[in-house]
C-alpha cells in the first residue's frame, strides 16, 4: 500500500469505469468526453466538472490560525484551472462556468468566506480575459451541509464547444511523436507570484505528511479516520529551497496553462496529436490517451523542491510519487517532431519552463508509460 492509499486516497480512481457504458463519448481516446451537439452535426459539446480536492482544508487551517478569510481566495483559481485546462486538452473553446460551494456554516463566518471566494473567482476570470480567454461566469450553487461536511468543498463545471474536425482526439498519437512538457512551478508572465508546482493533486498526502500533528489536535475537523497528521512543519515555516512557507507551497494556486495552449493551438492544432493535463494520476495520466502507445519520458523537467520535501516527510516510494503528483511537469503536448521546438519558443514567450521530455513509441500491449529519472526507472500500464 502506498502512503497516498494509507491516507484514504486512490490515485488511480478505480471504479469510475462503471460509468463508461452510460456515457456517449465520440472520442474514447481523448482527454475529456465529447458528445455530439444535437443542433449542429459538425460540432461537439463538452461539459466538464472538477474541484479543488482537499486543498480547501489547508485554506481552512490557515484561516483558523490567522483569522484572515483572504486565504480562501486562491480556491477560485484552483477550481477554474482543474476545469479549463482539462477542457482545452480537446482543443475546445470554453463558453461558460458555474461553481458549487458546499460548507459547514457552523464553522465559518459564511458571508465573509463566500465574499473571499467570489473575489478569487473574479480575479482569475479577469486575468484570463486579459489573456483573451473569455468565459462567462454564470453563478452556481451554495449548499449548507453541516451534517455531511466538516469544513468545505468547492468545485465547478465548465461548458465548451469544439469543431469535431479540429478536436484533439488522441487517435492520431503515433510512434515518432515528441512529448513537450510544460513546467508546473516557477512564475509565468501572466502570474503575480511564484508557483510551488504542486497543483491540486496529492494534497491529502502533502497535508498529512508536512503539517504538525498539533493542528489536528487543535482542529479535529481537518483530520480523518484514515490517518493522522505526522509532519514537522508549521503552516508559516519558511523554507529557503521553496522560496515560500510550507503552507504557501501547499496552497500555491494550480497553474492555468490555457493562455499558452491557446497560442500553441492557434499555430499548430493540426500537428498536435494529444494533450494531457497531469492531474489525478500524475505522470501516468497519458495512459488514457491513444492506443498501443508507449510513452517514454527520459528527459523530465527537474521536480520542484516541494516534491522532494513531501517524499522525504512521507516516505512515499518514488514510483508512487510519479503517480500521486505531476512532479514538476503539469502539462504535456504530443506533437509531430518538426514542430516541437516551436512549442518551446511559444512557452518561452510566457516565461514558462518547457522542454522535450520524451517520445512516443509503439506498444505491443496496452498503453505504457516509462519514467527514466534520477530517482530510478519506473514502468506503468501495459497489462
N, C-alpha and C positions, 0 to 999 in steps of 0.2 A: 504494500500500500504506500502511495506517495504521501508526502507531507500535506499536499493540497487535499487529497482524499481524506486525510485524518481530520481536517477542519470542516469536512462535510460537503466538499465541492467536487463535482465530476467535470473535469476539463473537457472530456470528450462528449458530454451531453448525451449519454446513452439513453435510448428510449424515444427520442424525438422522431425516429424513423417510422413510428406507428402512424404519423400523420401523412406520410407520403402518398398513400392510396387515396386520400381525400383531396389533396392539393392538385390543381390543374396547372402544371408548370410547363411552359413551352420549351424551356431550355434547362433540362435537368443538370447539365454540366456547368451551368453558370453560378455566379456567387450568390445571387438572390433569385427569388421566384418572380417570373414574369407571366402574366396572363393576357390573353387577347382582349383588346379594347372592343367591347360589343358594338361600338358605334363607328369603328374605323379598323378595317382589316389589315391595314399597313402599320398599325401602332399597337404597342403593348402597354399595359399599366403595371405599376409597381407600387405595392403598399407594404411598408416595412416597419417593424416595431422592435425597439430595443431600449435598454435603460442603462443607468449608471452603476448597476451591480450593487455591491455592498459599500461602495465609496461614500455614500451619504452617511454611513455610520461613523466614518472618520470625520466628516464635516461636523457631525453632531458632537463628537468628542471635543473638537476644537472650540465649538461654541460653549460647551459646558465648562471648559477650562478658562475661557476668556470673557464670556458674556457677549461676544460680538457676532451678530447674525450675518455679517458680511461673509463669513466663512461658507455660507450656503450658496453664494453667487456662482461659483465655478461649476456647480452641478449642471447648469444650463448648457455650458459648452460640452461637458461630458456626454449628455444625452443627445445633443444635436450631432456631435461627432460620430457617435455609435450608429446613428441612423443615416445621416447624409453620406458619410464615407462608404457605408455598405451599398447604398443605392447607386452611387457614382461608379462603383465597380462594374456595373452593367453598361455604362455609358449613358445612363438615363438622366433626364433633366428633372430636378426637384421642383415641385409646384407648391405644396402646402404641408404644414406641420401642426400637430396638436400634441399637447403634453398630458400626462396623467400623474398626479401627485397624491400619494396616499400617506397619511401620517397619523400618529398618535397625538391628538391635540392636547392630551393631558400632560405631555412632557415638553411642549413648545409654547412660546408666545406666537400663536398661529399666524396672526396678521403680519407680524414682523418677519417671520420666516418666509411666508409667501411673497412678501414685498422684495426680499433679497433674491428669491428665486426668479421673480419677474424681472428684476433688474439685470440679473445674469443672462436671462434669455434675450432681453432687449439688446444688451451689449454685443452678444455674439451674432445675432441676426443683422445688426448694423454693421459689424465687422465684415460679415460675408457680403453684404450689399456693396461695401466699398471694394470688394474683390469681384464685383459683377456677378455675384451669385445671389439672386433674389428669391426668397422663399416666403410665402405668406404664412404668418403665424395666426392660426385660426382658433386660438384658445385651447380648451381641453376640459379636463375633469379634475376636481379635487374631492378626495374622499377621506372622511374621518373614520378610522378603523382602529379604535383603541383596544378592541379585543382580538385583533389579528396581528397588529404591528407593534413592535417595541419602540421603534424610532420612526423612520420614514423611508419611503421608496419613491423614486422619480424615474419615469420612463416617457417615451414619446413614440409617435407614429408619423412617418413621412410618406407623402404621396408623390409619385413621379410618373413620367411618361417616357417611352423610348420608341424610336422608329425601329421596327423589327429587323429591317435590313442592316441597321447600324449597331445592333446590340452586341456587346462583348459577351459571347455565349460560352466561351471555354472550349467549344467544339473544334476550334482551329488550332489549339495548342499542339505543337508538334516538335519532335526532336530537332535540335538546332536553334530553337528559340532561346534567347538570353533572358535572365531574370534580373531586372533592375530593382534594387532595394532602396526605399526611402527611409531616412532616419526618423525615429520617434522622439529623440531628445534634442537638446540644443534650443536655438531661438531663430525662427524664420523672420523674414522681413515684415510679415503681417501679424506677428505676435508681439505682445508687450513685455513678456517675461520669459526667462529661460525655462525649458520644459525638462523634467526629470527623465522622460521617456517611458514612464510606467503605463500610461494609458488607463484603460478601465477594466482590465482583466488580471486575475491573480490578487486582487485587493484583499480578499479574505485572508489569504496566506500572509501577505505583507503586513496587515494589521496585527495578526496574532503573533507573528514571529518578531516584529520590531517594537511594538508598543509594550510598555511595562505592565506587569500583572496588576499593579495597584489601580490602574484605570478601570479594569473590570471589577475590582472590589468596590471602587467608588461609584461606578455606574454599571450595575449588573445588566442593564438593558442593552449594553453594547456587546455582551458576551453571547455564547451559545452553549448548548448542551454537548456539542461535539468535541470542543477543545477549548482550553483556557489560553489567555494571553501569556506569553513566556519571553517577551523581548527585554532588551536592556535600555531602551531609549524613551525619553520623554518626547512629547509631540514637538516641543520647541528646542530640542537639542540640535545645534548646528554642526554639520559635518563638512569639512573643507572639500572633501572629494565630491560631495554632492553640489556644493555651491549654494546650499539652502538648508533648512532644517529637515529633519527626518519626516515630520508631519507634512511639511510643504511638498516633499518629494512624493509622498503617498497621494496627496490631493492635487498634484500637478495636473491641470486640465488636459484631457485627451486631445492630442493634436488633430486639427481638421486639415486633411490633405487636399480637400476639394479644389482650392484655388490652383494648386499645381496640376492636379489631374485634369482640370478643365482645359488648361492650355495644352497639355500633352494630347488630350483627345482632339482638340481643335486642329492640331497639326498632324497627328499620326493615328487617328482612330482605326484606319484600315490596316495598319501594320501591327496593332496590338491584338494579341490573341487571348489574353486573360489578365484579370486584375484581382488582387487579393488584399483584403483589409485584415491584418493579423490580430484579430481579437480572440474570442474563445478558441482555444486550441493552439494559439501562438504560432510558432514556425511550422506547425503541421496543418495549418488551415488550408493550404493549397491542395491537400489530398482530395478535397471535394470537387476540384476543377479538372476538366478534361477527362480523357480516358486512356488508360495504359501509358501514363506518363511517369517518368522517374525524375523528380525534381532534385537536382544535385546542387547543394549550396555549400561551396567550399571557399568562399571569399566574403564572409559575412561582415557587416558593419560591426565595429567594436561595441559590445554591450555597454550601456551607460552604467555608472557606478552603483546605482540603486539595485541592480540585479545581483551583483556580487554581494552586496550587503544583505539582501534577502536570503541568498543561498547560504551564506555563512551563518546567519542567525537561525535559519530554519533547519539546516542540514539536508535540504532537498537535494536529490540526485540531479546532476547536470542534465541528464537526458530528460527528466521530468520538467526541469526549468524551461527547456525549449518548447514544451507542450503547454506549460502554465502561463508563460509570458511571451511578449513579442521579442524580447531580448535585444532591443535596440533597433529593430527593423519593423516599422509599423505598417508598411505598405509594400506590395510587390507588383511589378508590371512584367508580364511575359510579352516579349516583343521580338519581331524579326531582327536578326543580328545587325543588319546595316543601319538600324535606326536607334540602337540603344544609346550611343554616345550623345545623340541629340536630346534624349530624355534627361541625361545628366546635365546638359547645358541649361535646360529649362529649370531644373531643380536649383541649379546654382544661382539663377536669376532671383529666386526667392530665398536665397541663403539657406537652403535646405540640403542637409547632407545626403548624398546619394552615391551609389556605386553599383557596378555589375557584380552581383553576389553569387551568381551561379548560372546554370543552364538546364535545359530540358533534354532528357534522353528518353529512349523508348524503354518501356517496362513490359516484360513478357507476362507479368501478373497484373494485379490491380495497381492503381496509382501508388507510388512510393515517394518518400522524402528521405534524403540522406543529408545529414548535417555533419560537416567536417570542420571542427572548431578547435580552438586552443584548449578546450576542455575535454576533447575527445571526439570520436566519430560515433554518430547515433543514427539508427535507421528506424523508420516508421512506415506502417502500411505494408502493402504487398501481400496480405493474407489471402 
